[in-house]
Amino acid sequence: MIPFASLAAIAVAAAAAAPLHLETRVLAEQPVATAGAVPALAPARRTLPGDPLVVELAYRNTGTAAITGLVLANPMPRGLAYRGAQPSSPAPELSVDGNRFGPLGTLTVALPGGGTRPATADDVTHVRWRLSAPLPAGGAGRLAFRAVVR
């Protein structure tokens, strides 16, 4: 079992000097009794390998001016593997090394003996979103992606 109760905010904003509040939460789907009902999300307390989770990044501009050019990057939480964008959130750019970002299909992983192979979701080390519109003073939002416990 992996406890997530002490998970701290791990998001990094490119505009770190800006008055930006960030919070990362690891959420688990709660079972529902009604067929076809949308599962509720609640903080993940204890998980087992293979459990599906949602990693949510909440952001808020606590300043008095808009923040432009905001880039939010999130390292993959330890013990989790990326599984895709959360349907309610835009797809993030992905990285397998923390430096080069793009769609998963464009990324490669260096092989120990030389050469490369196509990256897989298990290789993802970072996710990143670029906000195209300025974030107004007091503005807030949420971004999320799906993951699984390794």
Backbone torsions as a table, in degrees:
resi	resn	phi	psi	omega
1	MET	NA	144.3	179.8
2	ILE	-117.0	117.3	177.9
3	PRO	-82.3	137.7	178.9
4	PHE	-116.0	6.2	-175.0
5	ALA	-60.1	-29.5	-176.3
6	SER	-100.3	14.0	-179.8
7	LEU	-63.3	121.5	179.0
8	ALA	-90.3	166.3	176.4
9	ALA	-63.4	124.9	-176.0
10	ILE	-116.9	5.3	-179.5
11	ALA	-75.8	148.2	178.2
12	VAL	-123.9	130.3	178.6
13	ALA	-104.5	137.3	177.8
14	ALA	-64.2	-28.4	178.4
15	ALA	-95.8	52.2	-172.7
16	ALA	-58.6	-29.4	180.0
17	ALA	-75.0	-16.1	-179.5
18	ALA	-72.1	155.5	178.1
19	PRO	-76.1	80.3	-174.4
20	LEU	-122.0	126.6	176.5
21	HIS	-100.1	127.3	179.8
22	LEU	-122.6	142.4	175.8
23	GLU	-143.6	127.5	176.9
24	THR	-108.0	131.6	178.0
25	ARG	-127.1	140.7	174.1
26	VAL	-103.6	120.2	-172.9
27	LEU	-118.0	148.5	177.0
28	ALA	-116.3	145.2	175.6
29	GLU	-73.0	134.1	178.0
30	GLN	-94.2	138.3	-179.8
31	PRO	-60.3	146.5	176.7
32	VAL	-122.9	146.4	-177.0
33	ALA	-84.5	-25.8	-175.7
34	THR	-90.7	126.6	178.2
35	ALA	-61.1	134.5	178.1
36	GLY	84.2	-5.4	179.1
37	ALA	-73.4	148.0	178.8
38	VAL	-78.4	124.7	-179.8
39	PRO	-64.4	140.9	175.2
40	ALA	-79.4	156.1	177.1
41	LEU	-108.4	139.5	177.4
42	ALA	-141.4	155.9	179.6
43	PRO	-52.8	134.5	178.3
44	ALA	-79.9	120.5	-178.8
45	ARG	-100.5	-51.4	178.1
46	ARG	-135.1	134.6	-177.2
47	THR	-134.4	164.0	177.5
48	LEU	-121.3	155.6	176.3
49	PRO	-52.7	135.0	-179.5
50	GLY	94.1	-12.2	179.3
51	ASP	-67.3	131.4	176.8
52	PRO	-80.0	140.4	-179.5
53	LEU	-135.4	165.7	172.3
54	VAL	-122.3	128.3	176.3
55	VAL	-102.5	120.5	-175.1
56	GLU	-115.7	132.4	176.1
57	LEU	-111.7	113.9	176.5
58	ALA	-100.3	137.6	-179.9
59	TYR	-134.7	149.5	-179.4
60	ARG	-150.3	133.9	175.6
61	ASN	-84.3	109.4	-179.0
62	THR	-92.1	3.0	-178.2
63	GLY	-89.8	-171.2	-178.3
64	THR	-105.9	0.0	179.2
65	ALA	-130.4	158.2	178.4
66	ALA	-66.6	150.5	174.0
67	ILE	-107.0	124.4	179.3
68	THR	-109.7	156.5	177.0
69	GLY	65.0	32.1	-175.8
70	LEU	-73.7	128.4	176.2
71	VAL	-123.0	124.4	180.0
72	LEU	-112.7	117.8	-179.6
73	ALA	-116.1	139.7	-176.6
74	ASN	-133.0	117.9	172.0
75	PRO	-65.4	148.6	175.4
76	MET	-64.7	129.2	176.8
77	PRO	-59.1	141.6	-179.6
78	ARG	-55.5	134.9	177.4
79	GLY	87.2	1.6	179.2
80	LEU	-117.5	151.5	175.1
81	ALA	-120.5	137.2	179.8
82	TYR	-64.3	140.5	178.5
83	ARG	-130.2	-6.0	176.5
84	GLY	139.5	170.8	179.3
85	ALA	-70.4	145.3	172.0
86	GLN	-73.7	132.8	-176.0
87	PRO	-53.2	-29.2	-178.4
88	SER	-85.1	4.1	-173.7
89	SER	-130.6	149.2	173.6
90	PRO	-63.6	150.3	179.1
91	ALA	-67.8	134.9	177.3
92	PRO	-81.9	161.8	166.0
93	GLU	-77.1	150.8	-176.3
94	LEU	-120.1	157.2	176.0
95	SER	-141.7	146.4	175.1
96	VAL	-108.3	0.6	-179.9
97	ASP	-139.4	-0.8	-179.2
98	GLY	81.7	-1.4	-178.1
99	ASN	-117.3	-50.4	-179.6
100	ARG	-96.8	129.7	-178.8
101	PHE	-121.9	149.1	176.5
102	GLY	173.1	-176.1	174.8
103	PRO	-64.1	149.3	-176.6
104	LEU	-53.9	-40.2	-177.9
105	GLY	-64.3	-13.1	179.8
106	THR	-99.8	-5.0	-174.8
107	LEU	-95.9	148.0	177.1
108	THR	-130.2	159.1	178.6
109	VAL	-119.1	132.9	178.0
110	ALA	-71.5	137.6	177.6
111	LEU	-92.1	146.9	-177.9
112	PRO	-56.5	-37.9	-178.2
113	GLY	-88.2	7.8	-176.5
114	GLY	105.6	159.9	-178.2
115	GLY	83.6	-176.9	-178.8
116	THR	-140.4	167.1	172.5
117	ARG	-136.0	157.9	176.4
118	PRO	-62.2	140.5	178.0
119	ALA	-73.3	150.5	174.3
120	THR	-117.7	170.3	179.1
121	ALA	-58.1	-31.4	178.9
122	ASP	-67.2	-18.8	-179.1
123	ASP	-85.4	-13.2	-173.9
124	VAL	-64.2	128.2	179.1
125	THR	-110.2	-22.0	-177.6
126	HIS	-146.2	149.6	170.1
127	VAL	-122.6	151.1	-176.7
128	ARG	-148.0	140.4	173.4
129	TRP	-123.5	140.7	173.6
130	ARG	-110.2	121.0	178.5
131	LEU	-86.3	117.2	-175.9
132	SER	-76.3	-31.6	-179.8
133	ALA	-95.1	147.4	175.4
134	PRO	-59.9	146.5	176.0
135	LEU	-95.0	108.3	-175.4
136	PRO	-66.6	160.8	175.1
137	ALA	-54.4	131.4	-178.2
138	GLY	81.3	-8.3	-178.9
139	GLY	-70.6	151.8	-178.1
140	ALA	-148.8	163.7	176.6
141	GLY	-165.6	176.1	178.7
142	ARG	-136.9	140.5	175.0
143	LEU	-128.2	149.6	-176.7
144	ALA	-153.2	156.9	172.9
145	PHE	-143.1	161.1	-179.7
146	ARG	-93.6	145.9	179.4
147	ALA	-145.0	170.6	176.5
148	VAL	-135.5	147.1	178.0
149	VAL	-72.6	129.2	178.7
150	ARG	-71.9	NA	NA
